[in-house]
Amino acid sequence: MPREPQLRTEYPGPAARKLLAGAAKHVLGPGGTPVAVESASGARVVDVDGNVHLDFASGLYGNQTGHAHPTVVRAAIEKAQRLTVSYGFPYVDNDAVDLAERLRSAAPGRFLGPVSFACSGEPALAAAVESAMAATGRSRIAVFTDEPSCREEAAVRLPYPDCRRCPVGKNPGSCGVECLEKCIETLDGDEFRGEVAAAVFPLARVAGGFATPDMDFVAGFAEFAKKRKILLIADEIVTGFGRTGKLFASAYYKLTPDIIVCGGGLGTGMSLGAVTYKSRRTADAARPGAGTADPMSVAAAAAAVDLVERELAANARSMGGYLIDKLEGLLEESRVAGVVHGKGLLIGLEVVKDPGSGEPDGDRRDAIAGECRRRGLLVETAGPESIVFAPPLIVTKDQIDVAVRIIGDVLNTIKPFK
C-alpha cells in the first residue's frame, strides 16, 4: 500500500455514498458517517471507491495490532478450523484457560480470582457491576461519567478528576484535590453511606471530552474506597492492553483495583471483553454471564497479548511521545489555541477559543476533524472540544510524520470561527 493517503474521489465518493445510503436504511448504527470500507491492513484503510486512508482512530481505540495483523489473523483462522461455538457450558478449551491465566498474571497486584469472558467491554462491565453488588449486598454503584450507566437506577454520579476542566472550578496550580473531597462528601453522606457496592473508574475519559485522571485523586480515592469497603472497578476498556504504553493504565497510578474490565483492545478489534477478579468470592457471588466470548476472538487476543508485551507497548510509549512533541510544535507554529495531552498512543488535542478561558471551540474542532478525514486521516472527536489521536500500536515514525503534515495543513486552513 502507498505510504500516504491517496484520495481518488471526493469524500465520500459515489460508491461510498451508495453504500452509506443502504446502511442508513437497513443497518442500525451509532450515527455519524462511518467509513465505507473495502479492506484494511496495518494503519491503512481502503474504502469502496479505492481511497486509501491513514487510520489514527483504531476503530474507537481498540485495534491495537493494526488491521489484519498476520499473526492475529492466523491465530483466529486456525481456531475457526477447530472450534466456532462460544465458550461456556458445555465448552471450554486451553486457549480460554491460557488467556485467563495471562490476564491474572498481568494484573497489577495479586489477583487470585477467575476471569469472566464476554462478547465486548459493555457486557463485561455489566457483569462486573452485578458481581460487586451481589458480593457486597449493596444497591448503589458510583460512576465517574455523565453517560448512561449499565445500572442507571443504581448510579451515584461523581465528578471526573479532570484538572484541565476542574469539576469544582479550581486552578490546578493551587488545587488541594477538592474534587476528591466532593466525592467523599457525596459517598459519606446520609443518602449513600454504606450503600455503594463499587466505584467504576475509567482510567481515561473520552465520552465527555478527553481526560486522564489526576494522580493524587486516584491514590486518595482508592484509599477511601478501601476504608469504606467499596470495590474499585478499573474500567480499562479504552486504556487496556498497551494503548497507553503499559499493559494496564492502572500501573501508571500504582492502582491495585478489585476488578479490571477490558474490552476492544484485548481482542484487538475483534469482539471480546473480560473481567479479571482479584477475589474469587466477588466473582462467585453472582456467577455473571461468562462464556459468551467466541473462540476465534480469544485466540486472536492471546496472539495480540504476545505482540503487545513483546514490542507494541514499548512502541506506544516511544511513538506516543514523538506524536505529542510534534502536535505541540504544530500548535505553536499555527498559533491555534489548544492543549495536547495523553499517555502512549491515546492522545487528546483540545481546541479552545483562547488558552486563558479554556472555552471549547467546538465548531473549529469539528471543522478540523472533518477536514482531516476529507484529506485521508481518520481521527475521532470527544466531548465539546477534543480530537483524539489513537493510531494502532504498530504505527511508525514515518506514518506519524505524514499525519502531522496533514494536521498542520488543516490547522493553517481552518480559521477561528467568530
N, C-alpha and C positions, 0 to 999 in steps of 0.2 A: 504494500500500500504506500501511497505518497506520504512524505514527511509532514506536509502541511495540509490543512483543509483545502478541498477542491470543490467549488460550487459551480455546477454546470447549468443550473437553472436558478430562477428566483426562488426564495424560500418562503413558504413551502412551494415546491414545484407542482406541475399538473398531476403527476401520478400520486404524489403525496396528498394533494387536495381531494382527489377522488377517494383514496383510502380513508382519509380522516372524515370525510362526509359519511362513508359507510360505517365507520366506527362510532360516530356521533349518533347514528340512527339505531345501531344494533348492539353496541358494546357499552355497558355501564362502566364508566371510568372515573378517575378522581378529578376531572376537569382540566383546564389549561389546554395547551396544544402539544400533544406528545410528538415525538419523532416517528415518522412513518418508516420504520426501519426495515431494511432488506437483509443486512448481515452486520456483524461486528467482530472485531479482532483487536486484542490489546486495548489501547486507549482510543481506537478509531471506530466510528460508526458510519455505515453506508446506508443512505435512505433509498427509497424505491425509485428515485429519479437519478441515482448514481452520484449524488452529492456526498462527499466524504467530510465527516465532522470529527473534531477532536473532543473527546469526552472528558470534561472536568466536573462531572456530576456523579458519575458512577452509579447511575440508577438509584438516586436518593441515598448515596453514600455507602452502599453495601457491596459494590463489586470490587472487592479488594485485589484480586489477582488479575483483573482485566477481563475483557470479553474473550470467551472461548480459549482460556489458557490450556494448552495441550495436556498438561499433567492433570488438571482438574477434569477436563473432558474425558480423558482416557479412564480415569477412575469411575466416573459416572456411567460410561458405556459398559465397562467391564462388569459393574454392579448390575446394570439393567439386563445383562445377558444371563444373570444368575437369580435375581430376585427383584420383583417390582411391587410386591404387596407391602403396604405400610406396616411399620413396626407396631407392636402391641400384641395382645393375646390374639392368636397363639404363636406369634412370630417375634424372634429376636435373633441377632447374629453377632459375630465377633466384631464387625465394624462399629455397631452401636456401643458395645461394651468398651472397645478401644477408645472411641471418641469421648465417651463419658469419663473414662479414666484420665484422659489428657486434659479435659476441661477442669476436672478437680485438681489435678496437679499444677495447672497453670494459674488457678485462682489465687489471689493474694490472701495469705493466711492459711490456716489448717482446715481444709474442707473435708469433712467426713461423711457428708450426706450423699445421696444419689443425684443423678441428673435426669431431668424430665425433658424429653424432646417434644417439639410442637412443629406445626407447619409454617410458622413465621413468628416474628417477635411479638405481635399483639396478643395472640392466644397464649404465648409463653408468659407474658406479663400478667395476663388474667389468671393463669394457673398459679403463679407466684403469690398474687394477692389473695386468692382463695385459700391457699395453704396457710398463709400468715394469719388470716382471720380465724381459720379453724384451729390452728395451733395455740393461739393466744386466747381464744374465746371473746375477742373484742370485735366491735362492729364498725370501726372507722379506719380510713386509710388517708394518711397525709400525702398530698401531691403538690409538686412544685411547677404547676403548669395551669394555664387557663383553658387548655384543650379538654374536650370531654374525656372523662375517666372511664376505665373499664367497669368500675363500680361507682357510677355517678352519684347515686343516693348516699353512698358512704364517704364521699370525698370531703376532706378538710383541706382547703386551698391555702398554700403558703407562698410567700414571695420568693422568686428565684434569686439567688445571690449574684446579681449581675452588677458589677461595680461600675460599668460604663453607663448604665441606666439604673441608678440606685433606687430600689423599691421604696426606700424611706427618705429619699431626697437629700442624701448626704454627699459630701465630696470625698472621693477615695483617699485624698491626702490627709484628711482629718477624721476619717470614719473609725468608729470603735466597734465595728461589726454589729450595728444596731439592728440590721435585718435578722440576725440570729436571735437577738433579744425579742424581736417581734414574734418570731416563730415559737420561741419558748413560752412567751406570754399567751399565745393562742392555745398551744397544746396543754399548758398547765392551768388554763382557765377552768371555771366551773363546768362549762359545757362539754369539754373534751378530755379532761384529765382522767386517765385510766381507761379511756375508750378507744385509743388509737392502737391498732394492731401492728401497723408497719408504716414506714415512710418510703415512697417511691421517689428515688433521687436520680434524675438524668445527669450523667457526667458531662453532657453538653446539651444546651437547649437550641433547637432550630425552629420550632413551630412559631414561637412568639418573637422571633428575632434572634440571630445567632449570639450565643453567650456561653462562656465556660465559667464554672463557679469559683468563688473566692476561696483560697486555701484555708484561711483562718475559719471561715464559716464551716467548711466541710469537717474540720477537726472538732470544732465546738459542737456542731450538731450531732456528730457521731457519738461524742461523749455524753451528751444529753440523752440521746436515744437509748444508749446502753443503760443509763441510770433508770430510765423510765420503762425499761423492758419493751421498747418499741423496736421491732425488727427493721433493719435497714436493707432495703432492696435497691441494689445498684442497677439502674437502667443503662445498660451498655449496648442497647440496640443499635444506636448510631456510632458509638465510640469504640466498640469492641473489635478485637482481632486485627490489631495493627493500625487501625485508621489514624490514631493519634501518635503513632510511633512506639507504642507499647502494646502488649497483647491485650491488656485491660487498662483503660484510662484510670481506673481506681488506683493503680500503682503510683501515679503522679502525686496523689494526695495521701499516700500511705494509708489508704482506707481498706479496712477489712470488713466488708458487708456480711450480712447473714444470708443473703440470697443475691445471686447475679443472674440477670436476664440478658440474653443475647438474641440477635435477630439476623437480618440480611447479611451482615458482614461475615458471620460464621459460615453461611452457605455460599459465600462469595457470589451473590446474585441469585442463587437457587433458593427455593422456599424452605427455610429452616429456621427454627428458633430453639432455644434451650434455656432451661432453668437449672442452675447449679446451686445446691443447698449446702450450707455449712453444717447443718444438723439433720440427721435422719428423722428426728422427732417432728421437725417442721414439715418435712416432705411427706411423711406418713399421715399427717393429720387429716388431709383432705383427699389424698390419692388423686391429684389433679390429672387432667386429660393428657397424660403421657401416651406415647405410642402412635401419634398421628403423623410423624415425620416419615417421608418416603426414603427407602434405602439408597437411592441414587444421590439424594441431597446429602445424606450422612457420609457416603463415600467421598463425594466431592469435597465436603467440609474437612474430612481427615487429610486429604491431599493438600487443601488450601492451608490448613494449620501448619503443615510441614514447611510450605513455602514462606509463610509469614514469619515463623520462628527463625528459619534459617537465614533469610535475607530481606524480606519485604518490610518488616517493622523498622529495620535499620535504614532502609531506603526511604521510608516515610519520614523518618526524622531528618535525614540529610536533605532530601528534596523539599520537605516542608519548610525548613529553614531558608533554603535557597529561594523558594517561591515568596515567602514573606518579605525577604530583603528586596526582591525585585518589585513587588507590589508597593512597598513603602517608597521605593525610588520613583515609581510612576506617579504616586500621589504628589510627591514633592515637585516633580518636573511639570506635571499638568496643572498643579495648583487646585486640584479637586479637594474639597473638604471631606475628609474621611479618616477612618481608623482601620488598620489591619491587625487582626489578632487570631490566635488559634494555636492548636498543637498538632504536630505531624502534618498529615495531609487532610486536615479538617480546618479550613481557614475561612474566616469571615471578613468581608470588606463592608464596613458601614458607610453609607453615603449620607452625609448630613448637609444642612444648609450653611452652617458655619461651625467651626470647632468649639467656639465659646459656649453656645447654647446646646449643641448636640441635637438640634431639632432634625428629625428624619427628613430626608429629601426623597420621598417615595417615588415621585414622578420621574426624577432623574435616574434613580436606581432602576426602575422598570425599563426606562429607555436604554440604559447601558446594557442591562442583561439581554434585552430584546435584540439590540444591535450586535452583541457578541454572538448570539445564536444565528442571526442572519449572515454573519461572516464565518460561520462554521465552528464556533466554540460553544460547547454546551455547558451551561452553568445553571445553578439553582438560586432561587431567592428565598428569603426567610424573613418573616415579620415585616415591619414597615420600612426598613432601611437596608437590610443586609443582602449582599450577594455572597453565596457560599461556593468556594472552590474545593472540590473533593475528587481529584483525579484518582484513577486506580493506583495502587501502591507500586505498580511496575513502572510508573511514569519516569521518563528520562529528563535529563537537563535540557536536551535539545527540544523536547516537546514543551517543557515549561517556557523556554525562550520563545517558541512560536506563540504560545498562549499569551505571554506577557506583551509581545509585539502587537497582537490583536487588541488586547485590552487597552494598551497605550493609545493606539489609533482611535479606539472608540472614545476614550476619555477626552481626547482632544477634539472629538467631533460633537459630542453631546454637551451642549452648553447648559448652564444652570437655568431652571425654569423660574419665571417671575411669578 
